[in-house]
């Protein structure tokens, strides 16, 4: 009989110990997030992967039981998930800022490399070609014909009338001073 009582007590203690150590899913998530918060800044890529896997497994279990949670457990769960999400976001932004930083650091060297690659001889030859082209255009202008056109223009202008209008304008503006 003593053996049966001892076995029954041992079984009861084992069951109670098992129940006492089993945490609710919101408690498990809180514990996971607290642990992550203390350590995430020093995580290696492998540790981040492990953390993400653990989180996804825990999240899947939570999603299965979420409807049975009390309102306070639902709120607690959402806060913890948001907090974990902020750790992940911080990690991703840190990685992005490192990338942007290295790109910005490489810009001066890239510009210097481009400058080194500029073929000044080709540019000089191009400028000379443009200059010769302009000189050719100037040489091809028929100056005699141009002179005749200008003379014809001046002959067609009524200079007496123009002089009269200019003098009137001078008087108007001269009176204002």
C-alpha positions as CSV (number, residue, x, y, z in Angstrom):
1,X,0.0,0.0,0.0
2,X,2.8,2.4,0.9
3,X,4.3,1.7,-2.6
4,X,1.0,2.7,-4.2
5,X,0.8,5.9,-2.2
6,X,4.4,6.8,-3.0
7,X,3.9,6.1,-6.7
8,X,0.7,8.1,-6.7
9,X,2.4,11.0,-4.9
10,X,5.4,10.9,-7.3
11,X,3.0,10.8,-10.3
12,X,1.0,13.8,-8.9
13,X,4.2,15.7,-8.2
14,X,5.4,15.0,-11.7
15,X,2.1,16.1,-13.2
16,X,2.2,19.3,-11.1
17,X,5.8,20.0,-12.0
18,X,4.9,19.5,-15.6
19,X,2.0,21.9,-15.4
20,X,4.0,24.5,-13.4
21,X,6.8,24.5,-16.0
22,X,4.5,24.7,-19.0
23,X,4.2,28.4,-19.9
24,X,1.3,29.9,-21.8
25,X,2.0,31.0,-25.3
26,X,1.9,34.7,-24.5
27,X,4.4,34.0,-21.6
28,X,6.6,32.0,-24.0
29,X,6.5,34.9,-26.5
30,X,7.3,37.5,-23.8
31,X,10.2,35.4,-22.6
32,X,11.5,34.9,-26.1
33,X,11.2,38.7,-26.8
34,X,12.9,39.6,-23.6
35,X,15.8,37.2,-24.4
36,X,16.1,38.6,-27.9
37,X,16.0,42.2,-26.6
38,X,19.1,41.5,-24.4
39,X,21.1,39.8,-27.2
40,X,19.9,40.8,-30.7
41,X,22.5,43.6,-31.1
42,X,25.3,41.0,-31.0
43,X,23.6,38.3,-33.1
44,X,25.4,36.8,-36.0
45,X,23.5,36.0,-39.2
46,X,23.1,32.4,-38.1
47,X,21.7,33.5,-34.8
48,X,19.3,35.8,-36.5
49,X,18.1,33.0,-38.7
50,X,17.6,30.8,-35.6
51,X,15.8,33.6,-33.9
52,X,13.5,34.1,-36.9
53,X,12.8,30.4,-37.1
54,X,11.9,30.2,-33.4
55,X,9.7,33.3,-33.7
56,X,7.9,31.9,-36.8
57,X,7.2,28.6,-34.9
58,X,6.0,30.4,-31.8
59,X,3.8,32.7,-34.0
60,X,2.3,29.7,-35.8
61,X,1.3,28.2,-32.4
62,X,-0.1,31.6,-31.3
63,X,-2.1,32.0,-34.5
64,X,-3.7,28.5,-33.9
65,X,-4.8,29.5,-30.3
66,X,-5.2,33.2,-30.6
67,X,-9.0,33.2,-30.5
68,X,-9.0,31.4,-27.2
69,X,-6.7,34.1,-25.6
70,X,-8.1,36.6,-23.1
71,X,-8.2,40.2,-24.2
72,X,-5.2,41.0,-22.1
73,X,-3.2,38.1,-23.5
74,X,-4.1,39.2,-27.0
75,X,-2.9,42.8,-26.3
76,X,0.3,41.4,-24.6
77,X,0.9,39.1,-27.6
78,X,0.5,42.0,-30.1
79,X,2.9,44.2,-28.1
80,X,5.5,41.5,-27.9
81,X,5.2,40.8,-31.7
82,X,5.6,44.5,-32.4
83,X,8.6,44.7,-30.2
84,X,10.3,41.8,-31.9
85,X,9.4,43.3,-35.3
86,X,11.2,46.5,-34.2
87,X,14.3,44.5,-33.5
88,X,14.2,42.9,-36.9
89,X,13.6,46.3,-38.5
90,X,16.5,47.9,-36.6
91,X,18.7,45.1,-37.8
92,X,17.6,45.5,-41.4
93,X,18.0,49.3,-41.3
94,X,21.5,48.9,-39.8
95,X,22.4,46.6,-42.7
96,X,20.9,49.1,-45.2
97,X,22.8,52.0,-43.7
98,X,26.1,50.1,-43.9
99,X,25.4,49.5,-47.6
100,X,24.5,53.1,-48.2
101,X,27.5,54.2,-46.2
102,X,29.9,52.0,-48.3
103,X,28.3,53.3,-51.5
104,X,28.7,56.9,-50.4
105,X,32.3,56.2,-49.4
106,X,33.0,54.8,-52.8
107,X,31.6,57.8,-54.8
108,X,34.8,60.0,-54.6
109,X,37.0,57.1,-55.9
110,X,34.4,56.4,-58.6
111,X,34.5,60.0,-59.7
112,X,38.3,60.0,-59.7
113,X,38.3,56.8,-61.8
114,X,35.9,58.5,-64.3
115,X,38.1,61.5,-64.4
116,X,41.2,59.3,-65.0
117,X,39.3,57.7,-67.9
118,X,38.4,60.9,-69.7
119,X,40.4,61.1,-72.9
120,X,41.4,64.8,-73.0
121,X,43.0,64.3,-76.5
122,X,39.6,63.2,-77.9
123,X,37.9,66.2,-76.3
124,X,40.5,68.6,-77.6
125,X,40.1,67.1,-81.1
126,X,36.4,67.5,-80.8
127,X,36.7,71.1,-79.8
128,X,39.0,71.7,-82.7
129,X,36.5,70.1,-85.1
130,X,33.7,72.4,-83.8
131,X,36.0,75.4,-84.2
132,X,36.9,74.5,-87.8
133,X,33.2,73.9,-88.5
134,X,32.3,77.4,-87.3
135,X,35.2,78.9,-89.3
136,X,33.9,77.1,-92.4
137,X,30.4,78.6,-91.8
138,X,31.8,82.1,-91.4
139,X,33.9,81.7,-94.6
140,X,30.9,80.5,-96.6
141,X,28.8,83.5,-95.8
142,X,28.6,85.7,-98.8
143,X,29.6,89.1,-97.3
144,X,28.8,91.1,-100.4
145,X,25.3,89.7,-100.5
146,X,24.9,90.2,-96.7
147,X,26.1,93.9,-97.1
148,X,23.5,94.4,-99.9
149,X,20.7,93.0,-97.7
150,X,21.7,95.3,-94.9
151,X,21.8,98.3,-97.2
152,X,18.4,97.4,-98.6
153,X,17.0,97.2,-95.1
154,X,18.4,100.6,-94.1
155,X,17.0,102.1,-97.4
156,X,13.6,100.8,-96.7
157,X,13.4,102.3,-93.2
158,X,12.0,105.8,-93.1
159,X,14.9,107.4,-91.1
160,X,13.2,110.8,-90.9
161,X,10.2,109.3,-89.2
162,X,12.4,107.2,-86.9
163,X,14.4,110.3,-85.9
164,X,11.1,112.2,-85.2
165,X,9.9,109.4,-82.9
166,X,13.2,109.0,-81.1
167,X,13.3,112.8,-80.4
168,X,9.8,112.7,-79.0
169,X,10.8,109.8,-76.7
170,X,13.9,111.7,-75.6
171,X,11.7,114.8,-74.8
172,X,9.3,112.6,-72.8
173,X,11.9,110.9,-70.8
174,X,14.0,114.1,-70.5
175,X,11.1,115.9,-68.8
176,X,10.7,113.2,-66.2
177,X,14.2,113.8,-64.7
